[in-house]
Amino acid sequence: MTGYEITEIGGLDQWRDHFGGFAPARSRDGRRVVDHELAMQFIGLTANALEPGEQAGYWHTHSWPTPEA
């Protein structure tokens, strides 16, 4: 297989050391925005390390275009 790349993002025990997010207001400890390190155009990807009882911080949805009648 060709056309892919591998990025080492460290062990799970190291993920909590990162601080990040897609927007400053939603940035937090334990979130690493991986797509900043990859050549990705249409995908947003984060690696998250949460403490017990901690929430992801935000939820969102995507709307799909409706088919034309």
Long-range contacts (C-beta under 8 A, 24 or more apart in sequence): 5-38, 5-39, 7-34, 7-37, 7-38, 9-34, 9-37, 9-47, 12-49, 15-47, 15-48, 15-49, 16-49, 16-51, 18-47, 18-49, 20-46, 21-46, 21-57, 22-46, 26-57, 26-58, 28-57, 30-54, 31-57
